[in-house]
């Protein structure tokens, strides 16, 4: 019973974390609006794979090394900052004409599944906050003396949870009504999304 309560609590925290605006939240909106629902969902898959890797090295103790080594932490931190800044600038400079093309051209301009998943994966795996989040979660699980099946269950459930939550966001932001608003105000929205990614990059860079 205690194990089930622990699992439910951790998954609930993980779900609520998705409603806190951050790099992954903005990234899903960006890829879904600028490209397509398919790109948003494949981005979610990349994020889920990144989570699986975070959990793997959290369980094996590598997260402790990252969190205690300022050199290793700063390498990951500034790689993540650079990638967020790159995505932000790229989004900020999107040309409106490319987004107003007909359906065939829009499909041609869409991200491939690999490209979308790669963006989600890199943004997630280069996030030091994600590393510390999973390290703290699994340190709590192991310190509680929970059976190993709880670790295995969360190892599988948390990446799937990320894919599910990110896919819900993607589906919502690609609804016809939402997308029609985007198409009407896309120059402003693209600049806001780009600016949001740049601001998040600055926040990550200045966070100690």
C-alpha positions in Angstrom: 0.0 0.0 0.0 2.8 2.4 0.9 4.5 1.7 -2.5 1.3 2.5 -4.3 0.9 5.8 -2.4 4.6 6.7 -3.2 4.1 5.9 -6.9 0.8 7.9 -7.1 2.4 10.9 -5.4 5.5 10.9 -7.7 3.4 10.6 -10.8 1.1 13.3 -9.6 4.1 15.6 -9.0 5.4 14.8 -12.5 2.0 15.5 -14.1 1.7 18.9 -12.3 5.3 19.7 -13.4 4.1 19.7 -17.0 1.8 22.6 -16.2 4.7 24.7 -15.1 6.0 26.7 -18.0 9.5 25.7 -18.8 11.7 24.8 -21.8 9.9 21.5 -22.7 6.5 23.1 -22.3 7.4 26.0 -24.7 9.1 23.5 -27.0 6.0 21.4 -27.4 3.9 24.5 -28.2 6.5 25.8 -30.6 6.8 22.5 -32.6 3.1 21.9 -32.7 2.1 25.4 -33.8 5.0 26.1 -36.2 5.1 22.7 -37.7 2.3 20.2 -37.0 0.7 17.9 -34.5 2.8 15.0 -35.8 6.0 17.0 -35.0 4.6 17.9 -31.6 4.0 14.2 -30.7 7.4 13.0 -32.1 9.0 15.8 -30.0 7.1 14.3 -27.0 8.7 10.9 -27.9 12.1 12.5 -27.9 11.4 14.0 -24.5 10.3 10.6 -23.1 13.5 9.0 -24.3 15.5 11.8 -22.7 13.6 11.1 -19.4 14.5 7.4 -19.6 18.2 8.3 -19.9 17.9 10.8 -17.0 16.3 8.0 -14.8 19.0 5.5 -15.9 21.9 7.6 -14.7 19.9 8.8 -11.7 19.5 5.2 -10.6 23.1 4.3 -11.3 24.4 7.2 -9.3 25.7 9.4 -12.2 23.3 12.2 -11.3 25.0 12.5 -7.9 28.3 13.1 -9.7 26.8 15.7 -12.0 25.1 17.5 -9.0 28.3 17.5 -6.9 30.8 18.3 -9.7 30.5 22.0 -10.7 32.5 21.3 -13.9 30.2 18.5 -15.1 27.1 20.4 -14.1 28.3 23.6 -15.9 29.1 21.7 -19.1 25.6 20.3 -19.3 24.1 23.6 -18.2 25.7 25.7 -20.9 25.2 23.1 -23.6 21.5 23.3 -22.7 21.6 27.1 -22.6 23.2 27.2 -26.1 20.6 24.8 -27.5 17.7 26.7 -26.1 19.1 30.0 -27.4 19.6 28.4 -30.8 15.9 27.2 -30.9 14.8 30.6 -29.6 16.6 32.6 -32.3 15.5 30.1 -35.0 11.8 30.5 -33.9 12.1 34.3 -33.6 13.4 34.5 -37.2 10.8 32.2 -38.9 9.5 33.7 -42.1 5.7 34.1 -42.2 5.6 33.2 -45.9 6.8 29.7 -45.3 4.0 29.1 -42.8 1.3 30.5 -45.1 2.1 28.0 -47.9 -0.4 25.5 -49.2 -0.8 22.1 -47.5 1.7 20.3 -49.8 4.4 22.8 -49.2 3.6 22.9 -45.5 4.0 19.1 -45.3 7.3 19.4 -47.2 8.4 22.0 -44.6 7.4 19.9 -41.7 9.9 18.2 -39.4 10.7 14.5 -40.0 9.9 12.2 -37.0 13.6 11.9 -36.4 14.2 15.7 -36.5 11.3 16.4 -34.1 12.3 13.6 -31.7 16.0 14.8 -31.8 14.9 18.3 -30.8 12.8 17.0 -27.9 15.6 14.6 -26.8 18.4 17.2 -26.9 16.4 19.9 -25.1 15.6 17.4 -22.3 18.9 15.6 -22.0 20.8 19.0 -21.8 18.6 20.3 -19.0 20.5 20.2 -15.6 17.2 20.9 -13.8 15.7 17.7 -15.3 18.8 15.8 -14.2 18.5 17.0 -10.6 14.7 16.5 -10.6 15.0 12.8 -11.4 18.0 12.5 -9.1 16.0 13.8 -6.2 12.9 11.7 -7.1 14.9 8.4 -7.2 17.0 9.3 -4.2 13.7 9.6 -2.3 12.4 6.3 -3.6 15.6 4.4 -2.8 15.9 6.1 0.7 12.4 5.0 1.5 13.3 1.4 1.3 10.8 0.7 -1.4 11.1 -2.6 -3.3 13.0 -2.6 -6.5 9.9 -3.1 -8.6 8.8 0.4 -7.6 12.0 1.8 -9.3 11.4 -0.3 -12.4 7.7 0.7 -12.6 8.7 4.5 -12.3 11.5 3.9 -14.8 8.9 2.9 -17.4 5.9 5.0 -16.2 7.6 8.5 -16.0 8.9 8.6 -19.6 5.5 7.3 -20.8 3.8 10.0 -18.6 6.0 12.7 -20.3 5.0 11.4 -23.8 1.3 11.4 -22.8 1.3 14.8 -21.2 3.3 16.4 -24.0 1.1 14.8 -26.6 -2.0 16.2 -24.9 -0.4 19.7 -25.1 0.4 19.1 -28.8 -3.2 17.9 -29.6 -4.7 21.0 -27.8 -2.5 23.5 -29.6 -3.2 22.0 -33.0 -7.0 22.2 -32.6 -8.5 24.1 -35.6 -9.7 27.0 -33.4 -6.3 27.3 -31.7 -4.4 26.9 -34.9 -6.6 29.5 -36.7 -5.7 32.0 -34.0 -2.0 31.1 -34.5 -2.2 31.5 -38.3 -3.8 34.9 -37.8 -1.2 36.2 -35.4 1.7 34.0 -36.3 4.4 36.7 -36.6 3.6 37.8 -33.0 3.3 34.3 -31.7 6.5 33.1 -33.3 8.4 36.1 -31.8 6.8 35.4 -28.4 7.7 31.7 -28.5 11.3 32.6 -29.6 11.6 35.2 -26.9 10.2 32.7 -24.3 13.0 30.2 -25.3 15.6 33.0 -25.1 14.3 34.1 -21.7 14.4 30.5 -20.4 18.0 30.2 -21.7 18.9 33.3 -19.7 17.2 32.0 -16.6 19.0 28.6 -16.9 22.3 30.4 -17.5 22.0 32.7 -14.5 20.5 30.1 -12.1 23.0 28.9 -9.5 
